[in-house]
Amino acid sequence: MQNSAARRDLALGVIVVLLLGSVTAAFPQFAQPGNLAEILDDSAILILLALGQMLVILTRGIDLSIAANLALSGMVVALFNRNYPDAGVLPVLLIALASGTLLGAVNGLLVWRFKLPPIVVTLGTMSVYRGLIYLLSGGTWVNDNQMSPAFLGFVRFELLGLTVLSWLALVGTVAAALLMRYTVVGRDLYAAGGNPSAATYTGIDPGRMQCFAYTICGAIAGLCGYLWVARFAVAYTDIALGFELQVIAACLIGGVAIAGGIGTVAGVVLGCLFIGVIRNALPLIGVSPFWQMGINGVVIVVAAVLSARRREDKRAILETHPA
Amino acid sequence: MSTPRFKSLLRWESMLALVLVVEFVCFASLSPYFLNVWTLSDATFNFTERAVIALPLALLIIAGEIDISVAAIIALASVAMGLAAVAGIDTPGLVAIGLGTGLLAGMINGALVTFGRVPSIVATIGTMTLFRGFAYAVLGDRVLKDYPPSFSVFGQGYAVGALSIELALLIVLTVVFGIFLHLTRWGRTIYALGANPTAARWSGVPVDRYRFLLFAATGLCSGLAAVLLTSRLGSTRPSIAQGWELEIISMVILGGVSVWGGKGTIPGVLLAAVVLGFVNFGLGLLNVPGIVMSIIVGALLIAVVAIPVLAERWWGRPARRLS
């Protein structure tokens, strides 16, 4: 399994490099450091969210509320910043993380404590969180002129040629890779998703691991709430509407199995970069950006069919018993 | 075994019916405009098109599968009809194209799940992105609205008095699906399939054929919903019916269908559709914004799956698992 996952990541990596190479061959300006940095900056939020979503999918769950969590946490910090513009960035970051963690923990507890189906729980919390944004903001927008310079400037601040946003994605990637590879918790996540009954016998509580995954995923979504609001300089009820599906798409392209237990950090990041490269290349090669979604769809379907061929167990997320 | 199950289902449906009655009394006493034949007839447009899809989707979920691409199929079929209308094709041809596109899209889903061995949630997230993406790729930010005048009859016409054609169609379909699921051998097989696919296969059920046909039926009904919605709106944008997949799934689950498969009824689904449709409409009459409604629906969704678990825990009733 380890080998097939590594081979898959390598193949996806080669595809991304080939994609970069062929676009660069036609348009040399594409591979300039500045443009590549921009692609990374563009994909940073997607990478962070997809890493969180990966943890959840690994434990046989799915988090449909990730974008609603992002939007609600984003609105919370935007309102905080509007009312206390001089508080600086640190409290904003802490509030975003706290809000996201709380919202994620709600999902986790419902799934763990009540053994409710993840798809229903997160579908439900998705609507609830969206509705709460409206109640909280009264339906108003928070625009850039109501945001403090520090609030807006933090994500754009450049360090060694990369924005703080990009650095966060890089740090997040390295941290996730270390967590999944070298820590007990990371290995437990794989074990809980790969075979819950076996995991239980070895002393791992799959329910607890699920709850942990949702909580971490929520914390990331909360942080991304601030990043999103600061990057696009606006907060309103519908920000990131439907983005959860793009996050899940990135995971699927990256080789995370919806049946749980299979997926790598490298694969997920490559999946995000794949989407990012295509999104940035389309306008350059004169194809309407409206094709982006269709291309993603083709890639997901092809990737799903290829990985289903290789895998022996065909457990669907909705089946309690293997078919 | 069938008697207690029948009783518990009866209880669930009578609860929904009770909610509906309470709803009617509330709205009738709060708004003098509510109890008017034409008001009520207007209100049914809040749920008819979604309910047309909820019926086959209920069968699919009872059989242990799911289809998230239904709203994207609406977009695809609507775009196909719009382009055909531009090419000068008349109403019967348009309807055939709408239904045909839906059927074809459903068959693609079915093929991916049966021949491709892809879990249905992954397959339909992929085709959702693909179908919606294709609609965007073809239309971009354009609008198609060159429909012949006679085309508007499906969404705007009335069969008898205040009974709209949409509602009449829904009633006919409900009867057909109800008889199919509850009174035929095939219907019983669908329950068997969802309750335990392995046992169903060993009992000689052609599992894949059932799955394929159910996906095809869901696609066909999505095509029908596309005809109705396009005819009612008189225009096609690629964002048509955005987010409906989650509303329709909520309808099915609130109707008492278990996401684990093997449990649910057609009357329950129809009642849930009517309840949700009238809540939406009634809140509109009372000037409550629709997004507040989403909090209620989300909380209800979680409550519906949590109540059996909590009841079991508190009163120690015999385990009535969700499947």
Boltz contact constraints between the chains, C-beta under 6 A:
constraints:
  - contact:
      token1: [A, 114]
      token2: [B, 306]
      max_distance: 6.0
  - contact:
      token1: [A, 114]
      token2: [B, 309]
      max_distance: 6.0
  - contact:
      token1: [A, 116]
      token2: [B, 305]
      max_distance: 6.0
  - contact:
      token1: [A, 117]
      token2: [B, 259]
      max_distance: 6.0
  - contact:
      token1: [A, 120]
      token2: [B, 253]
      max_distance: 6.0
  - contact:
      token1: [A, 120]
      token2: [B, 259]
      max_distance: 6.0
  - contact:
      token1: [A, 120]
      token2: [B, 305]
      max_distance: 6.0
  - contact:
      token1: [A, 121]
      token2: [B, 302]
      max_distance: 6.0
  - contact:
      token1: [A, 124]
      token2: [B, 298]
      max_distance: 6.0
  - contact:
      token1: [A, 124]
      token2: [B, 301]
      max_distance: 6.0
  - contact:
      token1: [A, 124]
      token2: [B, 302]
      max_distance: 6.0
  - contact:
      token1: [A, 127]
      token2: [B, 294]
      max_distance: 6.0
  - contact:
      token1: [A, 127]
      token2: [B, 297]
      max_distance: 6.0
  - contact:
      token1: [A, 127]
      token2: [B, 298]
      max_distance: 6.0
  - contact:
      token1: [A, 128]
      token2: [B, 295]
      max_distance: 6.0
  - contact:
      token1: [A, 128]
      token2: [B, 298]
      max_distance: 6.0
  - contact:
      token1: [A, 128]
      token2: [B, 299]
      max_distance: 6.0
  - contact:
      token1: [A, 130]
      token2: [B, 294]
      max_distance: 6.0
  - contact:
      token1: [A, 131]
      token2: [B, 291]
      max_distance: 6.0
  - contact:
      token1: [A, 131]
      token2: [B, 292]
      max_distance: 6.0
  - contact:
      token1: [A, 131]
      token2: [B, 294]
      max_distance: 6.0
  - contact:
      token1: [A, 131]
      token2: [B, 295]
      max_distance: 6.0
  - contact:
      token1: [A, 134]
      token2: [B, 291]
      max_distance: 6.0
  - contact:
      token1: [A, 258]
      token2: [B, 119]
      max_distance: 6.0
  - contact:
      token1: [A, 258]
      token2: [B, 121]
      max_distance: 6.0
  - contact:
      token1: [A, 258]
      token2: [B, 122]
      max_distance: 6.0
  - contact:
      token1: [A, 288]
      token2: [B, 140]
      max_distance: 6.0
  - contact:
      token1: [A, 290]
      token2: [B, 136]
      max_distance: 6.0
  - contact:
      token1: [A, 290]
      token2: [B, 137]
      max_distance: 6.0
  - contact:
      token1: [A, 290]
      token2: [B, 140]
      max_distance: 6.0
  - contact:
      token1: [A, 291]
      token2: [B, 137]
      max_distance: 6.0
  - contact:
      token1: [A, 293]
      token2: [B, 129]
      max_distance: 6.0
  - contact:
      token1: [A, 293]
      token2: [B, 133]
      max_distance: 6.0
  - contact:
      token1: [A, 293]
      token2: [B, 136]
      max_distance: 6.0
  - contact:
      token1: [A, 294]
      token2: [B, 133]
      max_distance: 6.0
  - contact:
      token1: [A, 294]
      token2: [B, 134]
      max_distance: 6.0
  - contact:
      token1: [A, 294]
      token2: [B, 137]
      max_distance: 6.0
  - contact:
      token1: [A, 296]
      token2: [B, 129]
      max_distance: 6.0
  - contact:
      token1: [A, 297]
      token2: [B, 126]
      max_distance: 6.0
  - contact:
      token1: [A, 297]
      token2: [B, 129]
      max_distance: 6.0
  - contact:
      token1: [A, 297]
      token2: [B, 130]
      max_distance: 6.0
  - contact:
      token1: [A, 297]
      token2: [B, 133]
      max_distance: 6.0
  - contact:
      token1: [A, 300]
      token2: [B, 126]
      max_distance: 6.0
  - contact:
      token1: [A, 300]
      token2: [B, 129]
      max_distance: 6.0
  - contact:
      token1: [A, 301]
      token2: [B, 126]
      max_distance: 6.0
  - contact:
      token1: [A, 304]
      token2: [B, 118]
      max_distance: 6.0
  - contact:
      token1: [A, 304]
      token2: [B, 122]
      max_distance: 6.0
  - contact:
      token1: [A, 304]
      token2: [B, 126]
      max_distance: 6.0
  - contact:
      token1: [A, 305]
      token2: [B, 116]
      max_distance: 6.0
  - contact:
      token1: [A, 305]
      token2: [B, 118]
      max_distance: 6.0
  - contact:
      token1: [A, 308]
      token2: [B, 116]
      max_distance: 6.0
  - contact:
      token1: [A, 308]
      token2: [B, 117]
      max_distance: 6.0
  - contact:
      token1: [A, 308]
      token2: [B, 118]
      max_distance: 6.0
  - contact:
      token1: [A, 314]
      token2: [B, 117]
      max_distance: 6.0
  - contact:
      token1: [A, 316]
      token2: [B, 119]
      max_distance: 6.0
  - contact:
      token1: [A, 316]
      token2: [B, 120]
      max_distance: 6.0
  - contact:
      token1: [A, 317]
      token2: [B, 121]
      max_distance: 6.0
  - contact:
      token1: [A, 318]
      token2: [B, 64]
      max_distance: 6.0
  - contact:
      token1: [A, 318]
      token2: [B, 66]
      max_distance: 6.0
  - contact:
      token1: [A, 319]
      token2: [B, 64]
      max_distance: 6.0
  - contact:
      token1: [A, 320]
      token2: [B, 260]
      max_distance: 6.0
  - contact:
      token1: [A, 320]
      token2: [B, 323]
      max_distance: 6.0
  - contact:
      token1: [A, 321]
      token2: [B, 196]
      max_distance: 6.0
  - contact:
      token1: [A, 321]
      token2: [B, 198]
      max_distance: 6.0
  - contact:
      token1: [A, 323]
      token2: [B, 197]
      max_distance: 6.0
